Amino acid sequence: MRVIWKRLFLKKSSGEKGTLYQLKNLLHRTGVPNDPGDNMKASEDFLLVVLHSHIVAAAKAILSNKGHAKDVMSVAKSIVQDYVNIKLPSATPSASAKSNDKVMVYAKEVLTLGLLWHNFHDSVKEADGDRIIRNWKFNLLAFKAAKRKNYGTEAVNLLLQVEHLLSPREAAQLKWSRCVNTIGRQGSNIPMDLHMEHLNRRLKSIVRNMGSNVTNGSLSLGAQSISIVDHICHTFEKECEGVTTSDHHSVPSFETDFNLILNIIEEQDVFASTSKAHNRQHASIKLSCGLLEEQKRVALIKWIKLVIQNLST
């Protein structure tokens, strides 16, 4: 999420129609922060409606350029082929990857990074271990390109363990034990580390309410009672039908915001054919090609080898 924000969510682009910051102001999404970590829920909701609008706009462009498609799958395939930049890094920078239409480059980048984020997010919710690992391969490229050193190192370490270092049993355990479902509904899994953060927050609340009675023994009892206290709190909140601060968030109208964004995208004709668009650009954002297209294969391999060497020491 931070990779997307750093590359596409720029305050100086507030006057450029179709940019994330301009769309945020258009929708009056005041809860969407400059750092998505400050309000992850608001950031995810905003990016989701923007992504859906771009997908529909891309589908309309495909249908207008190529006529009526046979089915939804053929339209989706055309969107990926024409507007999603997920090509593997080449040995040398690709001059053909650079485009004079910077507006379309920006829209493609929103679509590409947005789909990668959404696919990873959905694979976690469904606890699909195979898809999670596949997404981490793309995450590795994105983290390397965005110079997110620690996340890139973690991606290499995870893939190295799953593919090479661990036994089949341990690799399967690592792959399929990355999520937890605390409510029992299908498609409601959350990352294991996020669940641990929730439990840590509950434990801190227990400790705060101990006041001056904090001892090693009371801390141990508090840690052992986390799950019971958490269940009691959730049951109480549900029975009282009150608004909670941790589990339920107000969500703006998706349909209204979707239509507003779609109108802006179609007005700007961001997915216009080459014959209709030339030298268009957002004055405040300079993108010549996609984030993944910027990578050089030789440099990437060299960096991965260096990370593996550092991990082994």
N, C-alpha and C positions, 0 to 999 in steps of 0.2 A: 504493500500500500504506500509506504513512504517513497519507494522508487517512482511510482506513478505521480505522486504529489510533487516530488522534486523536479521531475521532468516536464510536467504538464500543468500543474496547479500553481501558477505564478501570479502574484498580486499585480504586477505591472501589466498583465494582460487583461485587466478588468474591462477595458474599453474595446476589446477585440471580440466580435460576435462569434460564438461557437466555441470559445475556450472554456475550460472548466471553471475558471474564476468568474467569468462573465455569466455563465449559466447559474452558478451559485447565487450571484447577486440577483439575477432575474427571478429565481425561485424563492428569494428571501430565506435561504437556508442559513440563517445566522449561526446555527449550531455547528456548521461545518468549519473546522479549525484549519489553520495553516499547517499544523502538524497533526496528521490523522490520529496519532497516538493519544492526543488530548481528548478526543471524542470519537472512538472507533465506530460506534454504532451509527452516528450521524454521517460519518464519512462513507461507510459501506452503503447505507441507504441512498445517498446522493450518487455515488458511482454506479450503483445498480440501475437507477432510472436513466442516467446518462448513457450507459452501455446499451440498454434496451432500445433507446431512441436511435442510437447509431446503427444498431442491427437492423431495425425496420427501415431506416433511411437507405442503408446499403442494399437491402432486399428490393426496395423500390427502384433503386438505380440499376440493379441487375435485370429486373423485369422490363424496365424501359429500354435498356440497351440491347437485350437479347431476346425480347419477346416473352411469351408465356412459357414458363418452365413446366416440366412434367410433374414434379412434386416438390414438397418442402425440402427433402434431402438434396435434390439437385440445386435448389436455390442456396441452401447452406453451403454446399460444396463450392459453388461459384463465389460466394462471399469470402470464403477462406482463401481461394485461389487468387482473387483479384484485390482484396483489401486487407488481408492479414499477413504481416511480415514475420514469418517464423522459419525462414530459411536458415540452414546451418551456416556457421561462419565459413567464409571462403579463405583461401590461402592468402589472397591480397584483397585490399579494399575494392569493392565493386563500384565502378563509376556509373554503371547503369542503374544502380540502386538509388542514386541521387536524383531528385526530381525538382523541376522548376516550380511546380505547384506545391508550395509549402502549406497551403490550407488543407489540401488532400493528405499530405504527409502527416499533419497533425491529427486529422480525423482517423487515418489508418492507425496511428500510434495509440489513440484512445481505444480503438476497436481491438488492436492486438494485445496491449497490456491489460485492458479490461477483461478480455476473454480469458487470458492466462490466469488473472486473479480469480475470476468467477469459477473457472474450472477447478482450480486448486481449492477454493472455498467450498465448492459443492462436493468434491471428492472427500473432504474432511467430514462434512455433514453426513455423507453416506457411508463413511468409514471404509472407503474403497482403497485398500492398501496398494494395489497395483497402480491405480491412477494417481495416488499421492506420490509414489516414487517417480512416475513418468513426469509429473508436474515439477518435481524437484530438479529434474534435468534442465528444464527451461528456466526455473528459478536460478539455477547456477549461472546461466548465461546472463540473466538480468542483473543479478547481484554483482557479477564481474564487471559488466558494462557500466553499472552505476557506482562502482568503486565502494561497494558495501563489503569491506574486507571480512568482517567477522561472519556475516551471513553466508558469504561465498565459501569460506573455509568450512562452515558447518554443512553446507550442501555437498561439498567434496567428501567430507568425512562420512556423511550418511550414505552416499552412493557407494563409496569405497567399501563400507561395512556390508551393505546389502548384496553387492555384486561380487565381492572378492574375499573379504576377510573372515566373515562369519560362516559358521556351518549352516547347512540348509535349514535346520530347525531354528537356530538363533536368528537367521535372516528373516524367516517367516514371522517369528515373534516380533522383531523390530518393525517389520512392515505392517503387520495387522494389529499392533497394540499401541497405536499412536493416538487413538481417539477413545472417548468414553461417552456413553449415553446415560445421563443422570435422570431423565424423565420418562424413558421407555418408548417414546414415539419414534416412528420411522423417519429417518432424515433429520434427526435432532442431535447428532453427535457433535462434540466440541473437542478441540485439541486437548491432550492430556495435560500439557503445561498450563493451559488456561484454567482447567479444572483445579489444578494445584494452587493457582493464584486465588481462585474463589475460596478454597479451603483456608489458605493463609489469611485472607481478609476476615473470614469468620473467626479464626483463632485469635487474631489481633483484637477483634471486638470482644471476645470472651475475656482476654487478658485485661483490656481496659476496664471492664466492669468488675474485675476483682479488686480494684482500688489498691489499698495497702496490704491486701492479703496475698500478694504475689510471692510464692515460694517455689522451690523446685518441685515439691509434691503437687501443689495446685496447678502448676504449668503442665505437669504430666497428666493429671486428671482432665484438664481442659483439652489437651491434644487428643486424648482418648475419647472424649465426648463430642468431637466436632461433628461427626456424621449424625448423631442423635439430635444435637442442637440445631443443625442445619435443617433436618427433617421437621422438627417442631416449628421452626420459624417459617418454613415454606407452607406447612399445613395451616398455621395461624393466619398467614397472609391470604391464603386461598379462601379460608372460611369467612374471613372478614371482608373479602372482596375489595380490599383497599389497593391503592396504587403503591407499588413498591419501587424502590430506587435502583434495584439491581437487576431485576428480571424482565420488567415490562417498560417499554419506551413508547411514547407517542410517535406515530408515523404520519408524515404529511400525505396528502392525497397523491397516490402514485399516478393515477390516470391523468389528473390535471397537469402535474409537472411533466409527465411523459409527452403530452400534446404540446405544451409550451416549448420544450426542447426540440421536438420533432419539427415544429414550425420554423424555428431558428435554423436548424440544420438544412432543411429544404430551401429556405430563403437564401442561405449562403451557397447552396448547391455544392456541398463539400465533396461529394463523390462524383463530380462532373467528369465527363469523358475528356481525354487529352485535347480533343479539338475545341472544346468549350473553355478550357482553363489553361492559362499560361502566365507564369510569373506572379501568381497570386501568393500572398504571404501574410502572416500575422506579424505586424511591425515589432512586437515585443518578444516574440518567440522565434528562435532560429533553429529549425530542424531541417536537415537536408535528407535524412533517411531515418529508418527505424532504429531503435535501441539495439536490437539483436543483429541488425545488418551492419552495425558499426564494428563488430568484432572481427579480428583477424585470427584465422585458425592456428597459425604458428605461435602467435603470442598467447592464445588461450591454452594451447597444449603446454607451453613453457610455464605458464602460471600454475596450471594444475599440478605439474611435476614439482614445482617449488612448494606448493601447499602440502603435497604428500610427503615431501622430504621433511618439512617442518613438523608434520604430525608424527613422523616416525622417530623424531629426536626427543 
